[in-house]
């Protein structure tokens, strides 16, 4: 919204800064950080007053859950802190276009089922939360509406159909049929929603990794909107996506503020309110800047967490069918709990996974030049 002040630069020269995407991205980061610090303590206080903690230990964590018994009274729904900061800051600093509108729509649409899931768990003490079909319905509806807008709008209708992959100089598929595009976007939105949800099991783990991913995709969104840089790096030129850099800046600031309260020992948990929506936001942005497979590299920690659960469940069922006794690949899944079972302190697991996330982020950035 404030970008329009650049139109009055002839009246006061410094107003031209509001036309700079980098300036607005930095300001969005700072604004989201301040908003997060302001609303965080108030929301956490309200959550505590309303006793918005799970009030139980998830039996799936077994003895490990009992080890961290004090966490059962820590309030959840902390994803609302991130949502308020991201949405307010983005509305203030990002210029509305098809890319920003779709990104914020998906983020908002997936915050709703996440909030409902947490509400059922903390208020009604329903350990299962919302039904699977309801969550799938929300994710499907968000994907269909987002894709419909992208295919309808002239700025995105042709560009969104291109499929780019790392290490190739041209699009792998120049013009995807709508059904293939629908399947891929749906898999990325749902897949990374669930992946971040699985990663959100230790204090600061998921939000810390989200910061590195948002930083990389903020850079990629900016480069994708620069015709000279895109031509030099042999990547897709997508006009208008630099506004997503502003949203990524807001996301970084909001996550930094949330990490202040979520660092060990956590004062608040993100909950499905945050994890489902963050995964959907990152997934749809990756497609809009033509870097979907790069997200698999940059979000390597999220991918490893999800794969550990898939492999654990798959191996257990396969060995049980063949031998009658199910076996496990890991001491516990998701994989961060495996290292806890091995005796690593929670803070060590989190810090080492942050290091991995930074390494994956640098590897993802390297793919821009390796063509």
N, C-alpha and C positions, 0 to 999 in steps of 0.2 A: 504494500500500500504506500509506504513512504518513498518508493522508487519514483513516484510521480513528481516528487519535489525537484527532481533533476530538470524538469521542464521549465523551472523558474531560475535556472542558473544564470540567465542574463540579468536577473535582478540582484543576485548575490552569488558570486563565483563559487564559494565552497559547496553550494547545493549540487554541483555537478557530481560530487562524490556519491550521491544517492543513485546515480546511474551505473555505478560500478558494482558488479556482482561480488567481487572479492570483499569490497568494503561492507556490503550488506550482509555477506556471509559471516564476517567477523562480528558485526553488530548483532546479528541474529544469535550467534553463539553467546555473546555477553548478555543479551536480553534474556535468553532462555535460562542461562545460569542464574541470573538475579531472580527471575520469576520462580525458579525451582527452590532457591534458598528462602524465598518469601512464603510460598504456599506449602513447602515441605513440612516445617514444624507445625503449622496449623492443622494440616491434614492428618499428620501422624498423631497429634493430640486428639483429634476427633475420632480416629480409628481406635485409639486406646480407650477413650471414654465409652465408645460403643462396643468395646471388646471384640474388635474385628480380627482376632487371631484365630487360627484353626482350632485351638483348644484340644487338639489331639495329636498324637504322633502317627504319621502315615505308616501303617503296618507293613507296607512294602519295603521300608527301610530297615525293618527288624531291629536288631541290637544297635545298629548305627544310629537309628533315630532316637533310641533311648539315651545314647551318649550325648545328644544335643537336646535334651529334654526341655531346656529353658527356652528353646525357640518356639515352642508350641503356643506361647502367649504373645509372640511378636506379631504385630498387625501386618496384614497383607493389603492388597489393592494399591500398593505404592506406585503401580503403573500410571495411576491418575496424575501423579506429580509430573511424570515425564510427558503425559498427554497434554496437560494444561500448558506446560512450558513450551512444548514443540508447536502446538497449534497457535497459541497466542503470538509467539515470536515469528512464526512463519507468516501469519496473517499480517503482521506489522511490516516485515521486511521483504517478503517474496512478492514478485509481480505475478498476478494471476495469469496463468495460461493453461493449456490442456494438461501439461505434464505435472504442474503443481497441484491443480485441482484433483486429478486422478490420484496422485500420491496421498494427499490429505484425506480424500474420500475413503480409500482403502484403509488407511490408518484409523480413521474414525469408525468405519464399519466393523473392523475387527476388534476394536476396543470394547464394543457393546457385548458380544458373546463372552469375551474374557472377563468383563466386569460381572456379568450375570453368573458365570461359573464361580468366581470368587465369592459373590454374594450368597449363593446357595451353600457354599462350603462354610463360610464364617458365620452366617446368620442362622441358617437352617441346619447347620452341622451335617450337611450331606457330603460325605467324603467323595462321592463320584461326580458332584457338580452337575453341569448340564448334560443332557443326553448326547450321545455321539451324533445322532442324526441332526440335532439342532445346531451343533457346532459346524457340521459339514454344510448344512443349509445356509448358514450365515456366510461361510467362506465361499460357497458356490455363488451366492447372490452378489457378494462383493466383487468376485472375479468377473461375472457376467456383465455387471453394470460398468465396471472399469474398462473391460474390453470393448463393450458397445460404444462408449464415449471415444475411446482411442481410434476405433475403426470409422466412426462417424465424422470426427473432426478433421478438417482438411490439413491441419498442421501435422497430424500424426497418422492419418489413415494409410499412407504408403510406407512411411518409415517403420511403423510398428510391425509390419509384416516381414521385415528383414531379420534373418538369423545370423548373427556373427559369433564366431568362436575364437578363442585365443590362438595365436601363432599363424593365423591365415590373414592374407592381405585384402581379401574381398569377402563379401557375405557368402556363407555356406549355402544359404537358401535366400535368393533375392526377393522372393514373393511367396510367403507361406500361405496356404489355405487357412481360412478362419478357424476350422476345427482343430488343426494342428496347433495353431497359436493359442487357442483356448486351452487345450490339454497342457501345453508347456507352461503357460502363465499360471494355470491352476496348480500344477505340481510345484512350481517355485513358491507361490504364495503359501500354500498349505504345508509344503515341505519345510520351509524355513520358519514358519510359525511354530510348527511342532518341534523343530530342532532347537530354537531358542528356548522354547518351553522346557525341553529336556535339560538344557544347559543351566537353567535357572534353579540350581539346587544347592549352591553354596553362596555365602555372603560375597557380593561384588563380582561373581564370576561372569554371569551373562551380560551385565551392563558394562563391565570393563571391556569385554570382547566386542560389544556393540559399538563402543567408541572408536576402536581401530577400524572396524568395517565402515562406519559412517565417514571417517576421515578419508579413506581410500576412495569411496564412491563419490564423495564431494569433489575430489580432484578429478576423477574420471568424468563426472557430469560437466565440469567446467571445460575440460579438454574437448569433450564431444561437441560443444557448442562453439568451438574456436576452429574456423575453417582451415587456418594455416597450420595449427598444431595437429588437427585431425589428418590433414594431408601429409604432414611430415611423419607422423606415427603410423600412417596407413590404417587408421581406424575409421569407424563410421562417423560422419558429420551429421549431427542431429540438432538443428536450430532450436533454440529455446530451452535446452536442458540445463543451461547454466543456472537457471532459477532453482533447480534441484540442489545446487551447491548451497544455496541459502537454507533450504530445508535440512540438508545434512549438517550445516552449521548449527541450526537450532537443535537438531537431535544430539549433536555432540555436547552442547551446553546443558541441555536438559539431563542427559545421562551423567555428566560430571556432577551436577547438583544432586541427582539421585544417588550417585556413588558415595557422596559425602554422608548420607544417612544409611546407606546399604552396606558400607564397609564393616568388616568384622570388629566387634559383634554388632550385627545389623539392628537398626532401630525400626526398620520396615522392610517388608519383602515386596518384590515387584508383582508377583502373582500372575495369573493368566491375563489380567487387565493390561499388563505391560508386554509380556512375552509374545502372546499371539499377535498383537498389533504390530510390534516392532519387526517380527519376522515377515509379516505381510508387506509392510512399508519397504523394507529392504529388498524383498523379492520383486515387487513391482517396479521399483526404481532401477534395479539391475536390468530388467527387460527394456525399459524406456530409453536407457542410454546404450543399449545393445551390448551389455556385458553380463548376460545371465550365467554363462559357464565360468566366467571370471569370479563370480560370487562363490562358486564351489571352492575356489582356491583361497580367496580372501577370507571367507567365512569357514575356513578349514576346521576350526575348533567346533563350530556348530555341526558341521558334517560328521566329524569324528564322534561326537556325542550321540547323534542320531544313528550312525552306523553301529556303534557299540550295542545299542538297544536292539537293533534289527538282528545283528549277528548273535547276540545272547539268546534272544527268543527263538530264532531259527535253529541254532545249534541244539538248544534244549529240546525242542520238539522233534528234531530229526533223530537225535540219540535216544530219546524216549521211545520213538516208534520202532527203532531198530533193536534196541537192547532192553527196553522196558524200564530203564532208569535214565532220567534226563540228566545231562551233564551241562556244565556252564563253562564258557570260555573265559569269563572274567569273574572275579570274586563278587562283583556286583555291577550292575549297569543302571544308569549311564556311567561312563568310564571314570568320571571324577570320583565316584564313590568307590571304585575299584582301588584307587590309590589311597583313599582314606582307610579302606580295609587293610591295606598294607602298612598302615601306621603313619602315613604322612599327615602332619597337622593341616587343618583346613586352610590356613593362610598360605602354606607352602604350595598346596594344590592350586589355589587361585592364582598366586603369583607366577607359577610355572606355566599355567594355561594362558595367562596374559602374555608371557614371553612367546609362547607358541603362536598366539593370535597376531602379535606384532610381526613375527617371522612370516606367517601366511600373508599378511597385508603387504609386506615388502615384495614377496614372491608375486602377488597379484599385480602390483604396480609394474614389476619387471616385464610382465606380458605385453604391456603397451609398446615396448620397444622391440620385443622378440617377434618379428613378423617375417 
